[in-house]
Amino acid sequence: MTRNNRKDLVGIVTSRSGDKSIKVTVPFKVPHPRYRKVINRKTVVHVHDEKNEAGLGDKVEIMETRPISRLKRWRLVSIIEKAVSASAAVTEADVAATVPTKTAKAAADEAKAE
């Protein structure tokens, strides 16, 4: 018997609320339905961190799992990138800055070409 395909997300740890629990903010961009301006949106999920290894501001990979508690439906898979300073609070602007845009991709491609 094989296991179901599970959703994987990459986000930033925004809160370490309790023992073995973290909040991860997953940013994404969507166009406005009428005006087509790109809007920053976010999803906040409660994640199970078995080893208490993730810190504030860390970029983490999470995976969908069975319900662990009333709110936790995700578990920590790995820490992609550790935060530079753990003492500073993570703001919404910090999370929005991690989402790639067309202009940021074009600038990165130009820098690589040179």
Order of alpha helices (4+ residues) and beta strands (2+ residues): beta-beta-beta-beta-beta-alpha-alpha
